Amino acid sequence: PANIVEFGTTQDRTGFEQLLGMSAYHHVVKGKHYPAVMLTTGMRDPNVDVWQAAKMTAMLQSVASTDRPVLLRIDPEAGHDQYSSTREQMQRWRADQLAFLMWQLGVEK
């Protein structure tokens, strides 16, 4: 309910169409060649429930048509990005993102 003002509601047609239009989950296509993906979340995120990232990860893994990895990184103590995470948590998160990117780009030492 707190997000209705910003995102809309499924209770009316316009709001439903807008929410559906911005839903990445509902636009995943089976057999499409997606790049490698690392989704991240924190167990203490007050804005986005951890199951949402897990559900998107599972969806991408289930439709994968290549051997590119689809990973889920969950920090049991972190929150919503820098807004409810410590500096150390953010540094580890960014390091993992950079390592994932370098791995996928084939960057070596």
N, C-alpha and C positions, 0 to 999 in steps of 0.2 A: 503493500500500500504506500509506503514512503516514496517509492520510485514512480508512481503513477503520473505525477506532475511532469517529471522529466521524460519518461519513456512511453506513457500511455497505458491503456488498459485493454484487456481482452473483452471487456463488457460491451464495447461498441465496435462496429465494423471497421471504422477508420483506425482506431487504436490497435485492433487485432492485426490489420494489414500492415501497419507500421512496425509492430513488434515482429511479425513474421518476416518482413523484409530485412530486418537487421539481425536476424537469427542465423549465425554461422552454422549452427547445428542442423537446422532445417534445410540448408543448402549444400550439404555434403552429398556428393554424387558417387555412387558405386562405379568402380572401374576407372575413375578419373585418376590421372597421374599427379598426385600431390607431392610437394617437396617434403623433406624430412621436417619433423615438427617436434618441438619440446614445449609442452604446456607446463605452466608453473602455477602453484597456488600455496596458500598458507592456511593451516588448520585454524588459525585465530583471525581469519579475515572476517570483519563484521559486515562487509558489503556483498561478497560473493561466496556462496556456500561451496565447500570443497568438492562436493559431488558433481557440480557443474563442469569443472575441468576434467574430472574423472569420466563423466559421461561423454564429453567431447573426445577425449582420448580413445575411449572404447569404440566410439563410432568411427573415427578415422582409422583405427587399427582393423576394424571389421570390413571396411571397404577398400583397404589398401590393394593396389594393383601392382605395386613394386616392392622391392625389399628395403625401401627407405624407412628409417626408424620413426616411430611415433612414440615419444617418451612423455612421462608425467613425473614432474619433480614436485614433491610435497614437502614443505618445511613444517614440522609439527609445532613450532613455536612462533612462526611468522604470521603477519597479518596481511593487509592489503597494500602491497608495494611499500614505498617509503612512509606512508601515512600511519601505519601501525606496526612497523617492523624496526628492529634496531639497526644501527649502522653496520654492525658485524653481519647480521642476517642479509642485509642488502649487498654487502661486498661478496658474500658467498654466492648469492643468487646471480649477481652480475658475472662473477667468475665462471659459474656453470654455464651461463648463456654464451659467454665468449668462447669457452672451451667447446661447446656444442657447435657453434658457428665455425670455428677454426677446423674442427673435425670434418664437418660437412663440406668445407671449402678445400680440404686436403692440405691445410697449412701444417707443416711440420716444424719442429724446433727451429 
